[in-house]
C-alpha cells in the first residue's frame, strides 16, 4: 500500500508523528492545568496575589513559570484561562514567554545537554526573563485594545454564567409581579441583591467530587479545542523540515547576524518542545557560536509553528503580530549583546 509513496512523504509522516508524540503529553498537562485553574482558582484569589502596578505584575508573571512544568505545547490554554479569570494581559503574556524555559525540568535538561555546565542554561533563563520583561511592559504601556478573541472574553464557568443570568431572570419575573401589585420600585432591587449573593458562592460550595468532574470535562473540551491547531502546526513543521533542507540553511549562516537569524528560523521551523530542544541546540556547537545557540534556545519555546497556530486561535491577529515582532527583535538584540 505504501510502496508507491515517495520517500519524502514517508519521511514527513515520520517527523509529524514524532512531533505529535513529543508534544501530546505536555498538551495534556497544559489542558488539565487549565481545567484546574478554571474550577479551583477564583478571581478573588488572582486579584489578591497579582500586584496592581503593571511593572510589578510583569515581574510576577515572568517568575511564576518556575512552578509550572509545562512546555510551549500546552502553555496557551493555561494563559487563556488565567487571562479570562482576571490576570492582566501583560502579566499573562510574560508568564507564557518564560514558563516553557525557566521551569526546573527544562533547566535541568539544558544543563545536561551542554555537558553539565551552567553558562548556556543561565544565559537561556536570563534571555527569557529579558524578553518577557520587554514584551510584557510594551503590552502594559503601549498596546491598546483586547488581546483575547471575543469568544474567549465571554468564556465563563457555569457558576459565573448563573450569577449573571439569575438577576436578569428574577428582574423579569419581579417586574411582572410588580406591575400586578403596584410595587415596581422595590421588588427588582431586593431580588437582585439576594440572588447575586447566593450565586457568588456557588463555586465555593460545589462538592469536591463535582469540581473534579467539571475539571475533567473542561480539560477534554480544551484538548479538542487546542488539538486541531497542534495537528496543523505539527504537519506544517514536518513539511518544512522535509522539504527545506537544514544543510541549505546552515550554508548561508555565516557571521554573527546571519547565524543568529538562521538559528531563530531553525527554532521556528523545527518546533521542538522545550524539554528536548537543548540536545538539538547542543549538536550545533561545532558549527555556530554560543550567541546563535542561545537565540535558538530562547526563541524556539516562545515562537514556533505549532505554538503560533494555537496563539492565532486564541488571541487577536493584531495582538499576535505585536508579540511576534516584540519577541523576535528582543531575542535578536539580546543574542547580539551577550
C-alpha positions in Angstrom: 0.0 0.0 0.0 2.8 2.4 0.9 5.3 1.2 -1.7 4.3 3.7 -4.3 4.5 6.7 -1.9 7.6 8.9 -2.3 10.3 8.6 0.4 10.0 12.3 1.2 6.3 11.8 2.1 7.1 8.9 4.4 9.9 11.0 6.0 7.4 13.8 6.5 4.9 11.3 8.1 7.6 10.1 10.5 8.6 13.6 11.5 4.9 14.5 12.0 4.3 11.5 14.3 7.4 12.2 16.3 6.4 15.8 16.9 2.9 14.7 17.9 4.3 12.1 20.3 6.7 14.6 21.8 4.0 17.3 22.2 0.9 15.4 23.3 2.0 14.7 26.9 2.7 18.3 27.5 -0.6 19.4 25.9 -2.4 17.0 28.2 -0.6 18.6 31.2 -1.5 22.0 29.9 -5.2 21.3 29.5 -5.5 19.7 32.9 -3.8 22.7 34.5 -6.2 24.9 32.5 -9.1 22.9 33.8 -7.8 23.2 37.4 -7.5 26.9 37.1 -11.0 27.2 35.7 -12.6 25.3 38.6 -10.3 25.9 41.6 -8.7 29.4 41.1 -11.1 32.2 41.8 -10.9 35.8 40.5 -10.7 37.0 44.1 -7.5 34.8 44.7 -5.9 36.2 41.5 -6.7 39.7 42.4 -5.1 39.1 45.9 -1.8 37.8 44.6 -1.4 39.9 41.4 0.2 43.4 42.0 -1.8 46.4 40.8 1.3 48.0 39.5 1.8 47.0 35.9 5.6 46.7 36.1 5.5 44.5 39.2 2.7 42.4 37.6 5.0 41.7 34.7 7.8 40.6 37.1 5.4 38.3 38.9 4.1 36.8 35.7 7.7 36.3 34.4 8.8 34.4 37.6 5.7 32.3 38.4 6.6 29.9 35.5 9.1 28.3 37.8 6.2 26.4 39.3 4.6 25.2 36.1 6.3 22.1 34.4 4.8 23.0 31.0 6.3 23.4 27.6 5.1 25.7 24.9 2.8 23.0 23.5 0.4 23.4 26.4 1.0 26.9 27.7 -1.6 28.8 25.5 -4.7 27.2 27.1 -3.3 27.9 30.6 -2.6 31.5 29.7 -6.0 31.9 28.1 -7.8 30.7 31.3 -5.6 32.9 33.5 -6.4 36.0 31.5 -10.1 35.1 31.4 -10.0 34.7 35.2 -8.6 38.2 35.6 -4.8 38.1 35.2 -3.7 41.2 33.4 -2.8 40.7 29.7 0.7 41.9 30.2 1.3 39.5 33.1 -0.2 36.6 31.3 2.0 37.0 28.2 5.1 37.4 30.4 4.2 34.1 32.0 3.6 32.5 28.6 7.0 33.5 27.4 9.1 32.4 30.4 7.2 29.3 31.7 8.5 26.9 29.0 12.1 27.9 29.7 12.5 28.6 33.4 10.8 25.6 34.9 13.1 23.1 36.6 12.7 20.3 34.0 13.9 22.5 31.1 16.7 24.0 33.2 18.0 20.5 34.1 17.7 19.2 30.5 19.7 22.2 29.2 22.3 21.7 31.9 22.8 18.1 30.9 22.8 18.8 27.2 25.6 21.3 27.5 28.0 19.0 29.4 26.8 19.8 32.9 28.0 23.4 32.7 25.8 26.4 33.7 26.8 29.0 31.1 24.2 28.2 28.4 21.3 27.3 30.9 21.8 30.6 32.7 22.0 32.7 29.5 18.9 30.9 28.4 17.0 31.8 31.6 18.3 35.4 31.6 17.3 35.8 27.9 13.7 34.5 28.6 13.4 37.0 31.5 14.7 39.9 29.4 12.3 39.1 26.6 9.3 38.7 29.0 10.1 42.0 30.7 10.5 43.9 27.5 7.4 42.4 25.7 5.3 42.4 28.9 5.9 46.1 29.6 5.5 47.0 26.0 2.0 45.4 26.2 1.3 47.1 29.5 2.2 50.6 28.4 1.8 50.7 24.6 -0.6 48.1 23.4 -4.2 49.3 23.2 -7.2 47.0 22.9 -8.1 43.5 23.8 -5.8 40.6 23.4 -8.1 37.6 23.6 -10.6 36.9 20.9 -14.2 38.0 21.7 -15.4 34.4 22.2 -12.9 33.9 25.0 -13.7 37.2 26.6 -17.2 35.8 27.1 -15.8 32.5 28.3 -17.1 31.8 31.8 -17.6 29.0 34.2 -21.1 27.6 34.8 -21.5 29.4 38.1 -20.3 32.7 36.6 -23.0 32.4 33.9 -25.6 31.6 36.5 -24.6 34.6 38.5 -25.1 36.9 35.6 -28.2 35.2 34.3 -30.1 34.9 37.6 -30.6 38.6 38.3 -31.9 39.1 34.7 -34.4 36.3 35.2 -35.5 37.5 38.6 -35.8 41.1 37.3 -38.1 39.9 34.6 -40.3 37.9 36.9 -40.3 40.6 39.5 -41.3 43.2 37.0 -44.4 41.2 36.0 -45.3 40.7 39.7 -44.7 44.4 40.4 -47.0 45.5 37.6 -49.8 43.5 39.2 -49.1 44.6 42.8 -48.1 48.2 42.0 -44.7 47.8 43.9 -42.3 48.0 40.9 -40.0 50.3 42.8 -38.6 47.9 45.3 -39.0 44.3 44.3 -36.4 44.0 41.5 -33.7 45.6 43.6 -34.3 43.3 46.6 -34.4 40.1 44.5 -31.3 41.1 42.5 -29.2 41.5 45.6 -30.4 38.2 47.1 -29.6 36.2 44.0 -26.2 37.9 43.4 -25.1 37.0 46.9 -26.4 33.4 46.5 -24.5 32.6 43.2 -21.4 34.4 44.3 -20.6 31.4 46.4 -21.8 28.6 44.2 -18.3 27.5 43.1 -17.0 27.6 46.7 -19.9 25.4 47.8 -19.6 22.9 45.0 -18.6 19.4 46.3 -15.0 18.4 45.6 -16.2 15.4 43.5 -18.2 17.7 41.3 -15.3 20.2 40.9 -13.0 17.3 39.8 -15.6 16.1 37.3 -16.0 19.6 35.9 -12.2 20.0 35.7 -12.0 16.8 33.6 -14.8 18.0 31.4 -13.1 21.3 30.9 -9.8 19.6 30.1 -11.4 17.4 27.4 -13.0 20.5 25.8 -9.7 22.3 25.9 -7.9 19.3 24.4 -10.1 19.2 21.4 -10.1 23.0 21.1 -6.3 23.2 21.0 -5.6 19.8 19.4 -6.6 20.7 15.9 -4.2 23.6 15.8 -1.4 21.4 17.2 -2.0 18.8 14.4 -2.0 21.5 11.8 1.2 23.1 13.2 2.9 19.8 13.5 2.0 18.9 9.9 3.3 22.2 8.7 6.6 21.9 10.7 7.1 18.3 9.4 6.6 19.5 5.8 9.1 22.3 6.2 11.7 20.1 7.8 11.3 17.6 5.0 11.4 19.9 2.0 13.6 22.7 3.3 17.0 21.1 4.0 18.9 22.1 7.1 22.2 21.9 5.3 20.9 24.6 2.8 20.1 26.9 5.7 23.4 26.2 7.5 25.4 27.1 4.4 24.1 30.7 4.4 24.5 31.2 8.1 27.9 33.0 8.3 28.7 35.9 10.5 27.1 36.8 13.9 24.0 38.5 12.5 23.1 35.8 9.9 23.9 32.9 12.2 21.6 34.3 14.9 18.8 34.9 12.4 19.3 31.4 11.0 19.1 29.7 14.3 15.9 31.6 15.1 14.4 30.5 11.9 15.5 26.9 12.6 13.9 27.1 16.1 10.6 28.2 14.5 10.7 25.6 11.8 11.8 22.6 13.9 9.1 23.3 16.5 10.7 21.3 19.2 9.4 21.0 22.8 11.5 23.0 25.2 12.3 19.8 27.2 14.1 18.4 24.2 15.4 21.3 22.2 18.6 21.8 24.3 20.0 18.5 22.9 19.4 19.6 19.3 20.9 23.0 20.1 24.0 21.4 21.6 24.6 19.4 18.4 25.2 22.8 16.6 28.1 23.8 18.9 30.7 22.9 16.3 29.0 25.0 13.6 27.5 28.0 15.4 28.5 30.4 18.2 27.1 30.4 21.7 25.2 33.6 20.8 23.4 31.8 18.0 22.6 28.7 20.1 21.2 30.8 22.9 19.0 32.6 20.4 17.8 29.2 19.2 17.0 28.1 22.8 15.2 31.3 23.8 13.3 31.9 20.6 12.0 28.4 20.0 9.9 27.9 23.1 8.4 31.4 22.6 7.6 31.1 18.9 7.3 28.1 16.7 4.9 26.9 14.1 2.5 24.9 16.3 2.6 27.5 19.1 1.8 30.3 16.6 -1.2 28.3 15.3 -2.6 28.0 18.9 -1.9 31.7 19.6 -3.8 32.7 16.4 -6.7 30.6 17.5 -6.8 32.3 21.0 -5.6 35.9 20.5 -6.5 38.6 18.0 -4.2 38.7 15.0 -3.1 42.2 15.7 -2.0 41.2 19.2 -0.2 38.1 18.0 1.7 40.3 15.5 2.7 42.6 18.4 4.0 39.6 20.3 5.9 38.1 17.3 7.6 41.4 16.5 8.5 42.1 20.1 9.9 38.7 20.8 11.9 38.5 17.5 13.5 41.9 17.9 14.3 41.4 21.6 15.8 37.9 21.2 17.9 39.1 18.3 19.3 42.1 20.2 19.9 40.0 23.4 21.8 37.4 21.4 24.0 40.0 19.7 24.9 41.6 23.1 25.8 38.6 25.1 
